[in-house]
């Protein structure tokens, strides 16, 4: 039996691509060098079995399985094992796992036999989890019980899918643990239109066909016996599974199927040294207040927060699992990221989708690193171009309906709102969040807070207010900022 850890499978895939081989190392080879995907004892983790090895000829499972396994294993509570023979489902060892991920379809292959079917049915009925990926909906066409286990199955008499291309996935359930906090997203995939079945399901996500204009389920859940089942037809190829919101969907679904609550998001506050005397640029007090407010908020129940002073943690490894980093600090040459090593670390975190929130002077990058700020948060304060007078102005929400603009209205504050921010021209990622008429003696509408959704799946937020500590006592001032932190963390 071919048992592979994530690391081994990814290595195997790279070797196969390089050598053009079609064989796999002998199943009986020693497994002493097998590595877990995270350095936590597997005894403390939920065990996920990803079953692959057969599929429709157009589905390159040897390429997609490692991507799927890596996406699921990014949750440190989950340990993923990959098997390449669906017949493994017949073995008693199946009961050692907490959830099974089916990533195969027995296309013109002998389907796993009666013993495998009985074993899988008993597994799910007994209270464990099942996740079905893409064309797994077409497995076991000759097994009536599979229709009830999967909730919906492929019907060869229906139109299979829209032409491969871009479509929008709409989150239909904002309250389910799998999709809570997820936003609608675009993906390049096959929009399946071929599912049939009558089992009760809870639809989590839909997409509208460009062919017939109808909405079709893209992801849903159901109960089978005491077990939990998640089924999504997304994931045709590597690009589809590597799309950050799709990877997030399958990661959350696997944890949910295994019986885990959603992983708490991690928000790290980095507060630089105070620099302006009492009442201004008191970054440690500002960060502590925001941390306390976030911890006390309803959204804070799903977030783990930490605060580090002097602009950077003594052990920067603590940043590795951050979902969002909030920087309150001086800028330009005094910015904590003026260090190349630190800048590179933040760049790697951003590349894997970490949210970045830069507040007030933090939006002023170290000289020569403006391009990183444009990429990470969408804009920056530019010396000799941007302006920063202290003035009393009314500020307003700028994008109705955006999550960061919820639950606050226009208010007046005296602050050093930087304006004339340097943005990319025609940056379709950027959304204005807060505007003000500045300067008071020659007013023009200026953006003083904004967000971006990056191609790497991460989110960025820039806010030019926050010069005076007392302004955090203004409820809408504080609410907008907390909204942005939660949004950037995808909490």
Backbone torsions as a table, in degrees:
resi	resn	phi	psi	omega
1	UNK	NA	135.4	-175.1
2	UNK	-93.5	101.9	178.8
3	UNK	-107.3	123.8	-176.4
4	UNK	-131.8	134.3	171.0
5	UNK	-75.3	168.4	177.7
6	UNK	-56.6	-48.3	-176.8
7	UNK	-59.4	-45.3	-178.7
8	UNK	-64.8	-40.1	-178.0
9	UNK	-67.2	-42.4	178.9
10	UNK	-63.4	-42.6	178.3
11	UNK	-62.2	-43.4	179.6
12	UNK	-59.5	-42.9	-178.7
13	UNK	-62.8	-42.3	179.1
14	UNK	-63.1	-40.5	179.1
15	UNK	-63.9	-44.8	-179.0
16	UNK	-62.9	-40.1	179.1
17	UNK	-64.0	-37.5	-176.4
18	UNK	-73.7	-43.3	-172.9
19	UNK	-94.2	-13.8	-178.3
20	UNK	72.2	19.4	-179.1
21	UNK	-74.4	157.9	175.3
22	UNK	-121.8	5.7	179.2
23	UNK	-104.1	165.9	-179.5
24	UNK	-120.7	145.2	178.1
25	UNK	-50.2	147.6	-175.9
26	UNK	-54.0	134.8	-176.8
27	UNK	-63.6	-24.3	-178.3
28	UNK	-86.6	2.0	-179.7
29	UNK	-63.5	148.8	179.5
30	UNK	-57.1	143.5	-178.7
31	UNK	-108.3	18.8	-176.1
32	UNK	-61.8	-27.3	-176.9
33	UNK	-91.2	7.4	-178.5
34	UNK	-69.4	130.4	-177.2
35	UNK	-110.7	142.1	171.1
36	UNK	-73.3	158.2	-178.4
37	UNK	-79.1	-6.0	178.1
38	UNK	-152.7	148.1	-172.6
39	UNK	-85.8	58.1	173.9
40	UNK	-127.0	139.3	-179.4
41	UNK	-53.3	131.5	-179.2
42	UNK	-64.8	-19.2	177.7
43	UNK	-67.5	-20.5	-179.0
44	UNK	-97.6	4.5	-174.2
45	UNK	-117.4	156.1	173.6
46	UNK	-79.1	139.2	-174.6
47	UNK	-97.1	122.6	-179.5
48	UNK	-113.0	129.9	177.1
49	UNK	-107.5	117.0	177.5
50	UNK	-99.4	116.4	-176.2
51	UNK	-102.5	121.2	179.7
52	UNK	-140.2	-167.5	173.8
53	UNK	119.4	-18.4	175.9
54	UNK	-140.0	143.6	177.2
55	UNK	-170.5	176.3	172.4
56	UNK	-57.9	141.6	-175.5
57	UNK	-54.2	-28.9	-179.9
58	UNK	-79.0	-5.2	179.9
59	UNK	-101.8	110.9	-175.2
60	UNK	-88.9	80.8	-171.7
61	UNK	-63.5	-27.7	178.7
62	UNK	-69.3	-19.4	175.5
63	UNK	-92.1	-39.0	-174.5
64	UNK	-81.4	-33.7	-177.1
65	UNK	-58.5	-43.7	178.2
66	UNK	-62.7	-36.5	-180.0
67	UNK	-66.6	-43.4	178.5
68	UNK	-64.4	-44.3	-180.0
69	UNK	-62.6	-40.7	179.6
70	UNK	-66.5	-38.9	179.2
71	UNK	-62.4	-45.3	-179.2
72	UNK	-67.5	-43.7	-177.4
73	UNK	-69.8	-7.4	176.1
74	UNK	-67.3	-17.7	170.8
75	UNK	-80.7	114.3	-173.9
76	UNK	-64.5	-8.2	178.5
77	UNK	-87.2	-6.8	-174.0
78	UNK	-114.9	132.7	172.5
79	UNK	-113.5	124.0	-173.5
80	UNK	-105.5	130.3	171.5
81	UNK	-116.7	136.6	-178.6
82	UNK	-109.9	131.4	171.8
83	UNK	-120.2	142.7	-175.3
84	UNK	-102.2	8.3	179.1
85	UNK	-127.4	110.8	179.0
86	UNK	-56.7	-20.7	178.5
87	UNK	-64.2	-14.2	176.0
88	UNK	-57.8	-25.8	-178.8
89	UNK	-61.0	-17.8	-179.3
90	UNK	-83.6	-11.5	-172.7
91	UNK	-83.5	149.7	178.1
92	UNK	-61.1	-26.9	-178.8
93	UNK	-61.2	-14.1	179.1
94	UNK	-55.5	-34.9	-176.0
95	UNK	-70.8	-7.6	177.5
96	UNK	-77.4	-10.5	-175.6
97	UNK	-99.8	158.4	-179.8
98	UNK	-97.1	-25.8	177.1
99	UNK	-154.8	150.2	178.0
100	UNK	-115.9	136.6	174.5
101	UNK	-111.2	116.5	179.3
102	UNK	-92.3	116.3	-179.1
103	UNK	-127.3	52.6	-179.6
104	UNK	-153.9	162.2	171.1
105	UNK	-143.5	127.0	-174.2
106	UNK	-77.7	67.3	-177.7
107	UNK	-75.6	114.6	178.8
108	UNK	50.9	32.8	176.9
109	UNK	-128.1	152.3	173.2
110	UNK	-60.7	123.9	179.9
111	UNK	-72.9	153.5	175.0
112	UNK	-51.3	136.5	-169.0
113	UNK	-75.5	-167.6	-173.8
114	UNK	-60.4	-37.8	-178.7
115	UNK	-65.5	-39.4	178.2
116	UNK	-65.8	-40.7	-179.9
117	UNK	-63.9	-47.1	-179.8
118	UNK	-61.8	-41.5	-179.0
119	UNK	-64.4	-43.6	179.8
120	UNK	-66.8	-43.0	179.3
121	UNK	-60.9	-44.3	178.9
122	UNK	-63.8	-38.7	179.5
123	UNK	-57.8	-50.0	-176.5
124	UNK	-74.6	-45.8	-180.0
125	UNK	-56.8	-33.9	-176.1
126	UNK	-76.1	-3.7	174.6
127	UNK	115.4	10.0	178.5
128	UNK	-99.0	-175.5	-169.4
129	UNK	-112.7	155.7	178.6
130	UNK	-139.4	134.2	175.9
131	UNK	-123.9	127.2	178.6
132	UNK	-111.0	133.6	-173.6
133	UNK	-118.3	123.8	171.1
134	UNK	51.9	-113.7	-171.6
135	UNK	-80.4	7.6	170.2
136	UNK	-60.5	-19.2	176.2
137	UNK	-63.2	-17.5	-178.6
138	UNK	-99.8	4.0	179.0
139	UNK	-72.3	159.6	172.3
140	UNK	49.3	54.1	178.1
141	UNK	-62.8	-21.4	-177.8
142	UNK	-99.8	15.7	-178.0
143	UNK	-120.2	102.7	-176.1
144	UNK	-58.7	-36.8	-178.2
145	UNK	-63.9	-25.6	-178.3
146	UNK	-63.9	-31.3	177.9
147	UNK	-59.4	-39.7	-179.9
148	UNK	-77.3	-34.9	179.7
149	UNK	-68.7	-43.8	-176.7
150	UNK	-80.6	-18.4	-179.5
151	UNK	84.7	-49.5	175.2
152	UNK	-141.1	143.0	-178.7
153	UNK	-132.0	163.0	178.9
154	UNK	-66.3	131.2	176.3
155	UNK	-112.6	109.6	-176.0
156	UNK	-64.6	-13.0	179.3
157	UNK	-86.7	-7.7	179.5
158	UNK	-98.5	159.9	174.3
159	UNK	-60.4	125.8	-170.6
160	UNK	-67.1	-50.9	-176.1
161	UNK	-169.0	163.1	171.0
162	UNK	-65.0	160.9	172.5
163	UNK	-56.3	142.7	179.3
164	UNK	-53.6	128.4	-177.9
165	UNK	176.1	-168.7	-176.3
166	UNK	-87.1	135.6	172.7
167	UNK	-150.6	164.1	-178.0
168	UNK	-98.3	131.2	174.0
169	UNK	-95.9	122.6	-179.2
170	UNK	-98.3	126.7	175.8
171	UNK	-76.0	116.9	-175.2
172	UNK	-91.8	-24.3	-179.9
173	UNK	-124.5	111.0	180.0
174	UNK	-86.1	-10.1	-173.5
175	UNK	-102.4	-16.6	-178.5
176	UNK	-68.9	141.5	-178.8
177	UNK	-54.9	-30.1	-178.3
178	UNK	-72.2	-37.8	-173.3
179	UNK	-109.6	-0.7	-179.7
180	UNK	-59.6	125.3	179.4
181	UNK	87.5	-10.6	177.4
182	UNK	-78.7	144.4	176.8
183	UNK	-103.0	161.2	172.4
184	UNK	-54.9	148.8	-178.3
185	UNK	-147.7	159.4	175.7
186	UNK	-97.6	147.8	177.3
187	UNK	-146.9	157.8	175.0
188	UNK	-110.4	111.3	-167.8
189	UNK	-165.2	-171.3	171.4
190	UNK	-99.8	124.7	178.3
191	UNK	-89.6	99.9	-175.6
192	UNK	-69.3	135.9	179.2
193	UNK	-126.9	19.3	-165.7
194	UNK	-117.6	17.3	-176.1
195	UNK	-87.5	144.8	175.8
196	UNK	-139.7	155.6	179.6
197	UNK	151.0	162.6	-177.2
198	UNK	-130.1	11.2	177.1
199	UNK	-68.2	145.5	177.0
200	UNK	-64.0	126.4	179.4
201	UNK	-131.5	157.3	171.0
202	UNK	-109.0	112.5	-177.7
203	UNK	-77.5	125.7	-179.7
204	UNK	-100.0	-29.5	-177.2
205	UNK	-151.2	145.9	-179.9
206	UNK	-133.2	169.0	172.3
207	UNK	-147.7	147.9	-178.1
208	UNK	-98.5	125.6	179.6
209	UNK	-67.7	136.1	174.1
210	UNK	-81.5	-8.8	-179.6
211	UNK	-87.5	-49.9	-176.2
212	UNK	-117.0	-1.9	177.0
213	UNK	73.8	10.3	-179.5
214	UNK	-94.8	155.0	175.6
215	UNK	-91.9	135.5	-179.1
216	UNK	-126.4	145.8	178.7
217	UNK	-69.4	131.1	175.7
218	UNK	-103.5	-23.1	179.1
219	UNK	-156.4	139.4	179.7
220	UNK	-156.8	166.2	177.1
221	UNK	-126.9	161.9	173.0
222	UNK	-158.8	167.7	173.8
223	UNK	-104.9	141.7	172.6
224	UNK	-134.1	110.8	-170.9
225	UNK	61.5	-126.7	177.0
226	UNK	-94.8	1.2	-173.0
227	UNK	-94.5	165.1	179.2
228	UNK	-110.6	134.8	-179.7
229	UNK	-125.9	130.0	171.5
230	UNK	-117.8	134.6	-176.2
231	UNK	-134.5	123.8	175.5
232	UNK	-135.5	134.6	178.9
233	UNK	-91.0	5.4	174.3
234	UNK	-74.8	157.5	172.6
235	UNK	109.7	40.7	-177.7
236	UNK	-64.0	-39.4	-174.5
237	UNK	-145.2	-175.7	-177.1
238	UNK	-58.7	-45.5	-178.1
239	UNK	-61.5	-39.2	-179.8
240	UNK	-66.2	-43.6	-178.5
241	UNK	-74.3	-26.0	179.3
242	UNK	-82.0	-11.7	176.5
243	UNK	-58.5	120.4	-171.2
244	UNK	-50.3	-45.1	179.9
245	UNK	-67.8	-29.0	176.3
246	UNK	-70.4	-44.3	176.2
247	UNK	-59.3	-42.3	178.3
248	UNK	-62.1	-39.9	-179.3
249	UNK	-61.9	-48.9	-179.2
250	UNK	-70.1	-32.2	176.8
251	UNK	-64.6	-49.2	179.1
252	UNK	-63.6	-40.4	-178.2
253	UNK	-63.6	-39.1	-179.9
254	UNK	-66.4	-40.6	176.5
255	UNK	-64.5	-43.3	179.2
256	UNK	-63.1	-44.9	-179.6
257	UNK	-62.3	-32.6	179.3
258	UNK	-79.3	-1.5	176.3
259	UNK	93.2	12.5	-179.3
260	UNK	-91.8	148.4	169.4
261	UNK	-72.1	158.5	177.9
262	UNK	-55.8	139.4	178.6
263	UNK	-62.3	136.9	177.0
264	UNK	-68.7	136.3	176.5
265	UNK	-73.2	151.8	-179.2
266	UNK	-114.2	120.9	176.9
267	UNK	-115.8	126.3	-179.0
268	UNK	-112.7	124.6	174.9
269	UNK	-96.5	128.6	175.3
270	UNK	-115.1	113.3	-176.4
271	UNK	-109.7	122.4	178.5
272	UNK	-78.2	171.3	177.7
273	UNK	-64.7	142.2	175.8
274	UNK	-61.4	147.5	-172.8
275	UNK	-138.6	-10.7	-173.0
276	UNK	-118.0	12.0	-176.6
277	UNK	84.0	-176.9	-173.2
278	UNK	-62.8	131.0	172.5
279	UNK	94.8	-12.4	-179.4
280	UNK	-138.9	142.0	-179.6
281	UNK	51.9	38.0	174.2
282	UNK	-91.4	72.6	-169.0
283	UNK	-59.7	-36.6	-179.8
284	UNK	-64.2	-42.0	178.6
285	UNK	-69.0	-40.3	179.0
286	UNK	-60.5	-48.1	-177.5
287	UNK	-66.0	-40.7	179.2
288	UNK	-63.0	-39.9	179.0
289	UNK	-65.1	-45.7	-179.9
290	UNK	-64.8	-40.3	177.7
291	UNK	-61.0	-47.0	-179.7
292	UNK	-63.0	-41.6	179.6
293	UNK	-65.4	-39.9	178.6
294	UNK	-66.6	-42.9	179.2
295	UNK	-60.2	-33.8	-176.6
296	UNK	-86.5	-9.3	-176.3
297	UNK	-83.1	160.2	175.9
298	UNK	-56.3	-40.1	179.3
299	UNK	-65.2	-26.1	-177.4
300	UNK	-65.5	-18.1	179.0
301	UNK	-63.7	-25.4	179.4
302	UNK	-102.7	15.8	-175.2
303	UNK	-130.3	135.7	172.4
304	UNK	-104.1	123.4	-176.4
305	UNK	-112.8	153.0	174.2
306	UNK	-146.4	154.1	-176.3
307	UNK	-131.4	130.7	178.1
308	UNK	-125.4	134.4	-176.9
309	UNK	-92.8	173.8	-179.8
310	UNK	62.3	20.2	171.3
311	UNK	81.9	-7.7	-174.3
312	UNK	-164.0	140.3	179.4
313	UNK	-74.0	150.0	177.0
314	UNK	-61.7	-34.0	178.7
315	UNK	-119.2	92.1	-172.8
316	UNK	-64.1	-9.1	176.2
317	UNK	-60.1	-21.6	-180.0
318	UNK	-65.2	-15.4	180.0
319	UNK	-81.9	-14.1	-168.6
320	UNK	-61.7	-31.3	-177.9
321	UNK	-107.0	17.9	178.3
322	UNK	-70.4	137.6	172.7
323	UNK	-90.8	-24.3	175.0
324	UNK	-152.6	143.4	176.2
325	UNK	-120.4	128.2	-178.7
326	UNK	-110.8	119.7	-178.4
327	UNK	-109.7	122.9	171.8
328	UNK	-122.9	109.1	-169.3
329	UNK	-168.8	170.0	171.9
330	UNK	-71.5	161.9	-177.4
331	UNK	-116.9	-164.1	-178.7
332	UNK	54.6	-132.9	-176.8
333	UNK	-64.9	-21.4	-178.7
334	UNK	-91.0	0.9	-178.2
335	UNK	-66.0	137.1	177.4
336	UNK	-56.3	-23.3	-179.4
337	UNK	-90.9	13.4	174.4
338	UNK	-67.5	-15.6	175.6
339	UNK	-79.9	129.9	-179.9
340	UNK	-59.3	-41.6	-178.6
341	UNK	-61.3	-43.5	179.5
342	UNK	-67.8	-41.8	-179.8
343	UNK	-60.6	-42.2	179.8
344	UNK	-66.5	-37.2	178.7
345	UNK	-64.4	-45.6	178.6
346	UNK	-63.5	-37.1	177.7
347	UNK	-60.9	-40.4	178.3
348	UNK	-67.7	-38.9	177.8
349	UNK	-64.7	-42.4	178.2
350	UNK	-62.8	-39.1	-177.8
351	UNK	-64.6	-26.6	177.7
352	UNK	-94.2	7.8	170.7
353	UNK	104.5	9.5	179.1
354	UNK	-67.6	135.9	176.4
355	UNK	-76.3	146.1	-179.7
356	UNK	-128.5	126.8	179.2
357	UNK	-121.2	114.4	-180.0
358	UNK	-112.0	123.1	-173.1
359	UNK	-115.4	133.4	178.0
360	UNK	54.6	-119.8	-172.0
361	UNK	-64.6	-18.0	178.1
362	UNK	-63.3	-17.0	178.9
363	UNK	-79.1	0.5	177.6
364	UNK	-99.6	104.7	-173.2
365	UNK	-74.3	158.8	171.1
366	UNK	-58.8	141.7	-178.6
367	UNK	-52.0	133.7	180.0
368	UNK	93.3	-5.1	-177.2
369	UNK	-120.2	28.6	179.6
370	UNK	-62.6	-34.9	-176.7
371	UNK	-63.9	-32.8	177.5
372	UNK	-66.5	-41.7	179.2
373	UNK	-64.2	-40.4	177.6
374	UNK	-60.8	-39.8	-179.3
375	UNK	-74.1	-44.7	-172.1
376	UNK	-76.3	-46.5	-175.7
377	UNK	-122.1	-4.6	172.4
378	UNK	93.3	-6.3	-179.1
379	UNK	-172.1	170.2	179.8
380	UNK	-159.5	159.7	173.1
381	UNK	-80.9	125.8	-177.4
382	UNK	-112.8	126.1	178.9
383	UNK	-60.0	137.8	179.4
384	UNK	68.3	8.0	174.0
385	UNK	-127.3	-53.1	178.8
386	UNK	-74.4	160.2	-179.4
387	UNK	-124.1	153.3	-177.0
388	UNK	-147.5	56.3	175.9
389	UNK	-78.4	150.6	170.9
390	UNK	-81.9	126.3	-178.6
391	UNK	-153.7	160.7	176.0
392	UNK	-101.6	117.8	-175.4
393	UNK	-141.1	160.1	171.1
394	UNK	-89.3	133.0	176.4
395	UNK	-114.7	148.5	-172.9
396	UNK	-133.7	151.2	169.9
397	UNK	-62.8	142.6	-172.3
398	UNK	-111.9	-22.2	-178.4
399	UNK	-129.7	95.8	-177.9
400	UNK	-59.1	136.6	177.5
401	UNK	89.6	-15.9	178.4
402	UNK	-70.4	140.6	-178.3
403	UNK	-54.2	-32.4	-178.7
404	UNK	-74.8	-18.8	-179.8
405	UNK	-94.4	6.2	-177.8
406	UNK	-82.0	148.8	169.8
407	UNK	65.7	24.8	170.2
408	UNK	-150.2	153.7	-178.9
409	UNK	-128.3	-179.7	-178.5
410	UNK	-57.4	145.1	178.0
411	UNK	-152.3	167.3	-179.6
412	UNK	-113.0	136.9	179.9
413	UNK	-147.9	149.6	172.1
414	UNK	-98.7	115.5	-175.5
415	UNK	-156.0	170.5	174.1
416	UNK	-96.6	72.2	179.4
417	UNK	-74.0	110.3	174.6
418	UNK	-64.8	143.2	174.7
419	UNK	-141.2	-178.6	-169.4
420	UNK	54.3	52.4	178.9
421	UNK	-72.7	144.6	178.2
422	UNK	-83.7	112.5	177.8
423	UNK	-112.7	160.5	167.4
424	UNK	-68.9	143.6	175.0
425	UNK	-72.7	137.2	175.8
426	UNK	54.2	39.9	177.8
427	UNK	-78.5	103.1	-176.3
428	UNK	-72.2	-9.8	178.5
429	UNK	-78.2	-24.7	-166.9
430	UNK	-87.5	140.5	173.1
431	UNK	-129.2	129.6	174.6
432	UNK	-70.7	140.2	-179.1
433	UNK	-112.3	-42.0	-178.7
434	UNK	-137.9	135.1	177.8
435	UNK	-126.9	160.0	176.6
436	UNK	-147.6	153.9	175.7
437	UNK	-88.0	105.6	-174.9
438	UNK	-134.8	150.1	-11.4
439	UNK	-75.3	163.2	-176.4
440	UNK	-57.8	-31.1	-177.2
441	UNK	-85.5	-9.6	176.8
442	UNK	-152.6	67.1	-166.2
443	UNK	-70.0	134.8	169.7
444	UNK	-136.2	149.9	178.4
445	UNK	-69.0	121.8	-178.7
446	UNK	-123.6	141.0	176.8
447	UNK	-83.2	125.0	178.9
448	UNK	-116.5	-5.2	172.0
449	UNK	-150.0	143.3	-175.5
450	UNK	-156.6	165.0	176.5
451	UNK	-135.3	158.5	171.8
452	UNK	-136.5	152.2	169.3
453	UNK	-112.6	113.6	-172.4
454	UNK	-83.4	159.5	178.7
455	UNK	-65.7	-24.9	179.1
456	UNK	-77.2	0.8	-179.4
457	UNK	94.3	-12.3	178.9
458	UNK	-83.7	170.4	-179.0
459	UNK	-127.2	150.1	179.5
460	UNK	-129.7	151.3	-179.5
461	UNK	-141.2	132.1	173.2
462	UNK	-124.7	135.4	179.1
463	UNK	-138.3	124.2	-175.3
464	UNK	-90.4	-10.3	174.4
465	UNK	-78.4	176.5	177.2
466	UNK	108.5	18.3	178.4
467	UNK	-68.2	-43.2	-176.6
468	UNK	-100.0	131.7	-179.5
469	UNK	-60.9	-36.7	-175.1
470	UNK	-63.3	-21.2	-177.8
471	UNK	-68.8	-18.8	177.4
472	UNK	-69.3	-11.6	174.2
473	UNK	-78.8	-11.9	177.4
474	UNK	-78.8	116.4	-170.5
475	UNK	-57.2	-50.6	-179.1
476	UNK	-65.8	-31.2	175.5
477	UNK	-59.3	-46.9	-179.0
478	UNK	-72.3	-41.7	-177.1
479	UNK	-61.6	-45.4	179.3
480	UNK	-57.5	-44.0	-177.8
481	UNK	-67.5	-42.5	177.7
482	UNK	-64.1	-40.9	175.5
483	UNK	-54.5	-45.3	-177.1
484	UNK	-65.4	-40.2	179.2
485	UNK	-64.0	-45.9	178.9
486	UNK	-62.1	-43.3	-179.9
487	UNK	-63.2	-43.9	-179.8
488	UNK	-65.3	-31.3	178.0
489	UNK	-82.2	-6.6	-176.4
490	UNK	56.3	42.2	-178.0
491	UNK	-92.1	NA	NA
